[in-house]
Amino acid sequence: MRAVVTVAGTDRKGVIAEVSAFLAAKNVNILDVSQTILGGRFAMVMIVDISEASETLALLAEHASALGKEIGMDIRLQHADLFDAMHTV
């Protein structure tokens, strides 16, 4: 099952490493990643495979959001179908 992780906030060192380590600890595989820095703002989108994750999608999303609060970022994790539906005109 695929999910989308979005990360946004003020740029600082270590964000990619912290999010990647979180996902690895939950047995989530990163399939694709895109990140950029715009005017000091960090933005990243990851496509991940959660089919072997150690937690349910709901728990992963909750824990990703909590990590975001800890590191000063907005982190959201949602099913890829939901993400696609929300971003289709």
C-alpha positions as CSV (number, residue, x, y, z in Angstrom):
1,M,0.0,0.0,0.0
2,R,1.3,3.4,-0.9
3,A,1.2,6.5,1.2
4,V,2.4,10.1,0.8
5,V,4.4,12.0,3.4
6,T,4.6,15.7,3.2
7,V,7.0,17.8,5.2
8,A,7.0,21.6,5.4
9,G,8.6,24.2,7.6
10,T,11.5,26.5,8.1
11,D,14.7,25.0,6.7
12,R,17.3,23.5,9.0
13,K,19.9,20.8,9.0
14,G,18.9,17.2,9.6
15,V,15.2,17.2,8.5
16,I,15.6,14.6,5.8
17,A,17.7,12.4,8.1
18,E,15.1,12.6,10.9
19,V,12.1,11.8,8.8
20,S,14.0,9.0,7.0
21,A,15.1,7.5,10.3
22,F,11.5,7.7,11.6
23,L,10.2,5.8,8.5
24,A,12.9,3.2,8.7
25,A,12.2,2.5,12.3
26,K,8.6,1.9,11.3
27,N,9.6,-0.5,8.5
28,V,8.4,2.0,5.8
29,N,10.1,1.9,2.5
30,I,10.8,5.2,0.7
31,L,10.0,4.8,-3.0
32,D,10.5,8.4,-4.3
33,V,11.4,11.7,-2.8
34,S,11.3,15.3,-3.9
35,Q,12.5,18.2,-1.8
36,T,13.2,21.9,-2.3
37,I,14.0,25.0,-0.3
38,L,12.1,28.2,-1.3
39,G,13.1,31.4,0.5
40,G,14.2,29.6,3.6
41,R,11.2,27.3,3.6
42,F,11.7,23.5,3.4
43,A,9.2,21.4,1.4
44,M,9.4,17.6,0.8
45,V,7.1,15.0,-0.6
46,M,7.8,11.3,-0.2
47,I,6.0,8.4,-1.8
48,V,6.3,5.4,0.6
49,D,5.3,1.8,0.7
50,I,3.7,1.0,4.1
51,S,2.6,-2.6,3.2
52,E,5.2,-4.0,5.7
53,A,5.0,-1.2,8.2
54,S,5.0,-2.0,11.9
55,E,2.0,0.2,12.5
56,T,-1.4,0.9,10.9
57,L,-1.7,3.9,8.6
58,A,-3.6,5.8,11.3
59,L,-0.9,5.3,13.9
60,L,1.8,6.1,11.4
61,A,0.0,9.4,10.6
62,E,-0.4,10.2,14.3
63,H,3.3,9.5,15.0
64,A,4.5,11.4,12.0
65,S,2.5,14.4,13.1
66,A,4.0,14.1,16.6
67,L,7.5,13.9,15.1
68,G,6.8,17.1,13.1
69,K,5.9,18.9,16.3
70,E,9.1,17.7,17.9
71,I,11.3,18.9,15.1
72,G,9.4,22.1,14.2
73,M,7.9,20.8,10.9
74,D,4.4,20.1,9.6
75,I,4.5,16.4,8.7
76,R,1.5,14.6,7.3
77,L,1.2,11.0,6.2
78,Q,-1.9,9.9,4.2
79,H,-3.0,7.1,1.9
80,A,-1.8,7.9,-1.7
81,D,-5.4,7.6,-3.0
82,L,-6.6,10.3,-0.6
83,F,-3.7,12.6,-1.4
84,D,-4.3,12.2,-5.2
85,A,-8.1,12.9,-4.7
86,M,-7.4,16.0,-2.7
87,H,-4.9,17.3,-5.4
88,T,-6.9,16.6,-8.5
89,V,-9.0,19.4,-10.1
